[in-house]
Amino acid sequence: MTQEPLVVFTPSGKRGRFPKGTPVLTAARQLGVDLDSVCGGRGICSKCQVTPSYGEFSKHGVIVREDALSEWNKVEERYDQKRGLKPGRRLGCQAQIMGDAVIDVPPESQVHRQVVRKAAATRVIEMDPATRLYMVDVAEPDMHEPSGDLQRLERALRTQWDVPAIRCDQTMLAKLQKVLRKGGFRVTVALHKSHADEVARLVEVWPGLHESGLYGLAIDVGSTTVAAHLADLDTGEVKASSGIMNPQIRFGEDLMSRVSYAMMNPGGEAEMTAAVRDAIDTLAGEIAKEAGIDPQLIVETVFVCNPVMHHLLLGIDPVELGQAPFALATSESISMPARELDLHTINPRARAYILPCIAGHVGADAAAVALSEEPGKSEDLVLIVDVGTNAEIILGDRDRVLACSSPTGPAFEGAQISSGQRAAPGAIDAIRIDPETKEPRFRVIGSDKWSDEVGFAEETAAIGITGICGSGIIEAVAELRMAGLMDESGLIGSAEATGTSRCVAEGRTNAYLIHDATAEGGPRIMVTQGDVRAIQLAKSALYAGARLLMDERGVDRVDRVVLAGAFGAHISPKHAMVLGMIPDAPLDKVTSAGNAAGTGARIALCNVAARVEIERVVREITKVETAIAPRFQDHFVAANAIPHKTDPFPELARIAPLPPVAFNVGGEGEEGSRRRRRRKA
Amino acid sequence: MTQEPLVVFTPSGKRGRFPKGTPVLTAARQLGVDLDSVCGGRGICSKCQVTPSYGEFSKHGVIVREDALSEWNKVEERYDQKRGLKPGRRLGCQAQIMGDAVIDVPPESQVHRQVVRKAAATRVIEMDPATRLYMVDVAEPDMHEPSGDLQRLERALRTQWDVPAIRCDQTMLAKLQKVLRKGGFRVTVALHKSHADEVARLVEVWPGLHESGLYGLAIDVGSTTVAAHLADLDTGEVKASSGIMNPQIRFGEDLMSRVSYAMMNPGGEAEMTAAVRDAIDTLAGEIAKEAGIDPQLIVETVFVCNPVMHHLLLGIDPVELGQAPFALATSESISMPARELDLHTINPRARAYILPCIAGHVGADAAAVALSEEPGKSEDLVLIVDVGTNAEIILGDRDRVLACSSPTGPAFEGAQISSGQRAAPGAIDAIRIDPETKEPRFRVIGSDKWSDEVGFAEETAAIGITGICGSGIIEAVAELRMAGLMDESGLIGSAEATGTSRCVAEGRTNAYLIHDATAEGGPRIMVTQGDVRAIQLAKSALYAGARLLMDERGVDRVDRVVLAGAFGAHISPKHAMVLGMIPDAPLDKVTSAGNAAGTGARIALCNVAARVEIERVVREITKVETAIAPRFQDHFVAANAIPHKTDPFPELARIAPLPPVAFNVGGEGEEGSRRRRRRKA
C-alpha cells in the first residue's frame, strides 16, 4: 500500500502525511504551521506564499521530486501577471500536495512574524496583534430564512474562520449593510479579539478584499510630551514617530502642580483631560499624515503613562494621587473604545488599551518598561531606572521583581537649574572638564561637534548656546568632581582654592562658568552651588529608592543597571555612577534601554499575548512605597555626598579633596553647611 | 445527641437544619430561599423581613416554640423606632435560629416577587430585573497593597455578594473615587448583569445605603406614537405611562413613505434617527417628571418596535426593508449603552435592550407580543393579530409557532378613508346601524355617550364630531353589511334599493351618510364606496396572512383569536368577524390583549430571564414571508368578499343580499365591477 505523501514545513519542522490533492494551506493549518491568509484560501490575498524545495535530498529526509506539488495553476498565473510572484514561490492555497515535499514558509508569510527592534537588537517582537483582517463570503439574504446581515456575517466567520461570535456597535451595523452589498456579499472585516473577554469586535468592514493594511498607535503620554509610534499591525514596522507638547503644561510644569491645579480649581481635572485628549487626537492626525496613511485605518491604540497622566487621560480626578495613601481609582489595565477618550481622527471603532498601573506612584509607563525589559525573565539581578520627574525603579530577576517610585523632582530634566532648559536645540547636553587646565569643552543639541572642534562656532551660530539640559548638568556636576573643583559634600571651590578663574564667586558660594555669551547678548551659562544642591537632592532620591529595593530584596549590589527613558538614553553611565545616581555596578553592565516605555507600548500594540503577560507580571510585582519606608530617609541622607571613588574610575584618584563639609536635607542642613563655610572663611 | 434546629421556610417549603445562632438570612441563602437583601445582612436595608410562626403545631410537622428565634435585638429595635416594623415581623439578618422554626417570607421580601399585570389578570410578571442594588463595605486604600478603588470594590462584591467580576466605564471610575470617600468606603452600587455575556456592569454608585429605588423604561416606538411605561425595578409597579408623537411623521405618514424618504434623500435616515431619538429623550424626561422621580435613577430601557422603526432607532438605513428580500441589518436582540441612542436625560450608564426582530416585516414589537401572549406555551391553537399599518400575525401552540406580516396598509388606522382620522377626540370610534330604520347611532372619542343618548350634544359640543377613526370605520362597514345596506361584494346599495335616504349617490357609486355637520360648519361624515374598498383590501390582507399561516400549519380553523395592539383593544370582535378580518372562531374565544407589545416590553424590562426566553422563541419561530407565497395572493383575492354569515350571528340572516358583483384586486377588477354595474343600470 502506498503511503500518503509526507510534507515537511520549514522553518518549523512540522510534518505530516496528507492525501494527494490537499492544498498546502490546508495542510499547514492542520499541522498548526504559521502560514498567513486573509482571503481564506481563495487565491487573492497572496499572504500564503510558500517556497517548495525540489529535486534535492532534503536534510529532513524527504526526497523531493519536481512533481511534489500540483502544477502552476491559472489562479497563480493570473496573480503573477497582475502582481508578480517571486521566483520559486507558490500560493499555498492553490498548490496541492502530490508527493513528498519540503515547503518553506518565508518570514513575510508567517502570521506571527518576528520584528527585530531597532534599538536593542537582542529583543524581537512577535507579531500577534489584537486586530486582524478576515475576508469572508457572506450568504445573501433569503426571504425564507430571514436572518440579519450581521447574523449571516457571524455565521460566515464561524464556518470560514472559526470565529465563535462577534459584537458590533450600531455605527458598524449601519455601515455593514452598505458594504456587504457593495462587495457583493464578499467583504474583508477587521476583527478585534480582546485578550480580556474572548470577544471579537467588528471594527471595520471593506467591500471585497482589503489589502491596504491596519495600523496602531503606541502612545506614551508624558508630563511634558506626548510621543507616538504608528505601527503597521501586519508587519510591526514603525511607519512614523512623532511627538507633541503635553498642553497640560499650562496648568503646571510638573505632576504635583497639576494635581494642585485640580485640587484648587473645581473642574480643573476636566480641563486638563480635555487638553491632553485634544493633543493626542491632533498627534494621531499628524502622524497618519506624516506616514501617508488614512487615519481611518488606525484601529488600535495602546497607552502608557504615569499614574497622574493615566487619571487625567481617563477623566479621573488625580487629587488622591497627590496625598497618602496615593490611591489609584483603578490599577488594572483598561480596554475601551478609543472614541471614549475623544480620539475622533482615527477609526471610530478603534480600541484603546491602557497598561496597568503598578502602584499610586508607579504607573503604566513603568509597567511598559517592565514589559520591554523583562526583569522577571532576567538570570542576573537587574536594576532598571526610568528617570523623569519621578524616577520609577524596578529591581528583579527570575525569582522576584520589586518596584518603587522615587521623588527626584524635575532637576534631572533641567528644571530648577539656574541655566537649565529642556533638551532642545541650543542646550548643552554633554560637557568635559580638563582635569589639568580646568577648562570646559561641551556639545550643544543641534550640532555634533565639541566646542573645541573646528566649525563648532559656525554650526551653532544659528542655534545659539542657550542653556544646559538634564544630561548636561549631570555631566557638569560629575566633571566638576572629577576635575577636583568640588568636594565630596558637593561644595564648589573658590578661584583661589581651585586655581582657575572659571570658579567665580556667586554671593556666598562659588559657581563654575561654562560659557559666557554676554558679549553676543547671550546668557552666562554656569553651574551654581544651588544647581549642585538640586542635582544632589535628585540623585539622592534616586539612589535611595534603588537602595530601598535592594534592602527589600536583601542584596547590597546588583549585577547590571539599565537606564530607561528618553533622558536615560542621554545620560553617560560613567557620569551617573560618579555622581552616585545609581548603585555601583561594573561600567560595562550599565546600559541604556532607550525609550523602554515606548517600546513596551509598541510590544503591547503588536502582541496581544504581551498584554496578558504584563497584567500577570504587574500583579506579581512587589510594590514598595518609599513615602512610608523609614529606611528611605536614611538612604536619602546618606546618599547626598559625592564620594571619592577610586574604582572603577582610577582617574578620580587625581582629585584633591576639599575639606569635607556636612550636607543635610532641608533648610537646617543647608543653613548648617553655610555656617560652617562662613566659619571657614 | 440533640439534633440541630429544623427550619422550614414558607411559601417555598424549603427546609434544613442549622446550628443554633445561625441568622435566618444566612439559612435562607444556604437553602436557596428567595429572601431579599440589599445591605448584605447589616440590618439597615430592611429588605429581609420575615414572619416567624410561634406556638402552634405547624402543618409542616414542626412544633415551634416562642424561643425558636433569638430575642428581638437592638438593631431591630432601632429599625422599628426609625421606620417601623409590621407586627410579627423580624429582620432576617438579625433574628437567629435557636430552635425548630417555621418562617414565612412575605411577598415584599422576595427577590423574585411576582407582579400581577393589570390588564390580563391571568398573567403575572416575576421580578428579576437585570439591574439590582448591592450595598458593600469596600476596603480602604493601603499603601502596602496599592490596588485601585475599582479593584477593592470588585473584591468586596466578590466576597460579600458572590459577584465574580465587574466592568466599569471611565465616567463611573471618576465618580466611584469620590463616592467611596463620601460614603466612608460603604457604598451601594447598581449592577447590571447581562443575560447575554455574564458581565456585571457598574451602572451607578451611592454613598452608604441607597434606598430610593431604580427605575426602567419600557418603550414602544411606533410609527405614529412613542409610548413608554416607567416601572419600579424593585416592585415592578408602573409609576407613570406616557406617549409622544413620533416626529418622523413629518418625513412620511406611514412606514413605506419613510423608507422612500430615506431612499430619495441622502442622509434622510440620519434625520429621522435624530428626530425619534430626540422624542424618546424628551419623553423619558417628561415621564420621570410625571412620576416625580430623578431621571438619573432610570438605569434600564427596553425597546420594542417594527423593523423600520428598529433600524431608524439604531441609525441604520431602512431602505433594504422596503424591497425584497427585506433584509434586516441585524435580527438578534441588542444590548447597548442607552446613551449611544442619544438618551441623555436618564442615567448616563443606563443600558438599552432591544428585542430581537422575527423577520424583515415582523419586528421586535411582534416578538414582544409573543413574549406577552406566549403562543408557544398555549395548549390550544391561538392566532394573535397585532393590527397596525402592517399586521403582524402569529399562529401557534406548544408544538410550533409561525409568524408573518401582512401589508394591510393604513386604512385600519383611519388613513386613506374619506372621513378618516386618527383615534383622537372628535373621532367616531363606534357605530351601530339599526337594521330596521337603517339609522346610525355612534360614539365619539372624548364622550362616553351614544349619539342618541341625552346629553350627547352637550358633551361633544366642545370636541366637535370631526371624522371616523379605524375602529369606527371597521364597525361602520360591518354594520352596513348587517343592516342589509351592502352586498357580499361590498357594494353599497342606492337609496332606492335600500329604502333609506342615508344612502346617497356619490359619483357612480353610493355612500352612507353617518353624520352631517355642514349646518354648523362641520364635515359630512360618510362611508364611501372607496372607503369600503380600502377596508376590504386591508381586511383581505390580514385574513390572507392568517390563512397562509394556517395552511403552513395544516389547519383550517383556530381555537382562539387574540387581537393585540392599542387598536386591537378597540376593535369589536364581532364586527371584525363579520367583516372577515379574522378567521372564524367562537365569539367568546376572540379576546383583546390590549397593548401586548408594550406588555412584552415591560416583561423584558422586569425579568431578565424573559430576554433569554424571547430570544430562544424568536429563533424557533417559523417565519413565513407573504410576499413570495403564491397562496397569499389566492387567499387575498378570495377574502375580498364580505360573505353572508348565518353562524355565529343569526341576526345576519335578516340581510337581504343585493345582487352579487365581482370584486377583484387592482384596477381591472374595479373597472370590471363598474362595467357590470353599468350594464345592470
Interface residues (C-beta under 8 A of the other chain):
Chain A: E140 P141 D142 M143 H144 E145 P146 S147 G148 D149 L150 Q151 C168 D169 Q170 T171 L173 A174 L176 Q177 K178 D197 V199 L314 G315 I316 D317 E320 A324 P325 F326 A327 L328 A329 T330 S331 E332 I334 M336 E340 L341 C357 I358 A359 G360 K623 E625 A627 I628
Chain B: E140 P141 D142 M143 H144 E145 P146 S147 G148 D149 L150 Q151 C168 D169 Q170 T171 L173 A174 L176 Q177 K178 D197 V199 L314 G315 I316 D317 E320 A324 P325 F326 A327 L328 A329 T330 S331 E332 I334 M336 E340 L341 C357 I358 A359 G360 K623 E625 A627 I628
